[in-house]
Amino acid sequence: MNRQSMNLISTAKPTAKQTSRTKRAPVVTAGFLLLALVTIVAAMVGCSSEREPASATPETVSNVSLLSVQPANVPDLVEAVGTLRAAQTSQLASQMMGNIVEIRVHEGDRIQRGQVLAVLDDAQPRAVLDRATAADLASQQGIVASDSDLALAEATFKRYQTLYDKKSVSPQEFDEVKARYQGAQARHDIARSGQSQAKAAVQQAHTALGYTRILAPFDGIVTEKKADVGTLASPGMAIFTVEDLHRYRLEATVNETDLRYVRMGQQIPVVIDAVGDKELKGRVVEIVPAADSASRSFLVKIEMPSDPALRSGLFGRAQFSRGERSSLSIPRTAVLQRGQLQGIYVLDQNKIANLRYITLGKPSGAQVEVLAGLQAGETLISDPGSRELSGKKIEPR
């Protein structure tokens, strides 16, 4: 190796001072970064401790009505649901064949007993009545003639009877007069029978003519019209359905296990939702003795009081008493409606109101039963109204 090459190698090696500076540089940089990180964390902790808010004092609401819930004995009721039916319903049908020429009422019309509701073509029955009337007049004339013949035959017979008793006429002559008298009596009886038949035919014709008028059987309302003008009515074909407006019955189904609570003549409360929340007093008038094989229930018919708001087909609920049971009831004014849910404001031990959702039972007047979500002894707000009281401290009145 020549000198020039060795000089090049020696100039390429780092000096000891350079090597020492290179080793110390990373140590200084790491220490600086660690110190900066500690400073940033301390600053963040300090900032977070400075921004932490103090606990807020809840707002106080005064003069609020409170209620401590206590259990009470309430009637234990069996509810039977059913449908309201008219106690008297009639299907008005034609009793003869004929075209309907007139319809005088429609659905919803009130009717009175004997009112003409529809008219059928009466040409044929009227012709039959005319023939029967003429036959009756002829029979009356026949009666007059037979009466005259009988009177003459009777007088002649009496005279001949006297003469025969005196032996003034022969037996042959007397027998001829007697036969004429008996024949007059027979013709008179036949005339009388013919008159009875003629009168019966007239009555039958009048009845058939009456079938051309569809009459209301009682006071009520037309609930269905099943035919129109021009329809060919036939015997048994229904034309109207009418109902009595003054008497309705609730036909309710009672489970076989609850039938023992139902008695004939029993007065029970009935609620018809369509006419309001008021209770109507019904009376059990019929218990169908055979159970439905599918539902294992019995049909109970409950007579309703007269009420102009009642209509056939309405939904109703009858309540039969089973005794009493313990229950929690609260005022209906305490219940808040939140969509499909019901809630109440319940106070905790610090008198802070909290909204709690509950499950309600059936209302009873101004009270409503709580099935779940509330315990005996808890305090709630009895009339919150529209105020938002959740999370607020409540001071009672």
Sequence and secondary structure as in RCSB ss.txt:
>XXXX:A:sequence
MNRQSMNLISTAKPTAKQTSRTKRAPVVTAGFLLLALVTIVAAMVGCSSEREPASATPETVSNVSLLSVQPANVP
DLVEAVGTLRAAQTSQLASQMMGNIVEIRVHEGDRIQRGQVLAVLDDAQPRAVLDRATAADLASQQGIVASDSDL
ALAEATFKRYQTLYDKKSVSPQEFDEVKARYQGAQARHDIARSGQSQAKAAVQQAHTALGYTRILAPFDGIVTEK
KADVGTLASPGMAIFTVEDLHRYRLEATVNETDLRYVRMGQQIPVVIDAVGDKELKGRVVEIVPAADSASRSFLV
KIEMPSDPALRSGLFGRAQFSRGERSSLSIPRTAVLQRGQLQGIYVLDQNKIANLRYITLGKPSGAQVEVLAGLQ
AGETLISDPGSRELSGKKIEPR
>XXXX:A:secstr
  HHHHHHHHHHS  HHHHHHHHHHHHHHHHHHHHHHHHHHHHHHHHHHHH        EEEEE EEE   EEEE
EEEEEEEEEEESSEEEEE SS EEEEEE   TT EE TT EEEEE  HHHHHHHHHHHHHHHHHHHHHHHHHHHH
HHHHHHHHHHHHHHHTT S HHHHHHHHHHHHHHHHHHHHHHHHHHHHHHHHHHHHHHHHTTEEE SSSEEEEEE
   TT EE TT EEEEEE SS EEEEEEEETTTGGG  TT EEEEEEGGG S EEEEEEEEE SS  TTT EEEE
EEE    TT  TT EEEEEEEEEEEEEEEEEGGG EEETTEEEEEEE TT BEEEEEEEEEEEETTEEEEEES  
TT EEES  TT   TT EEEE 
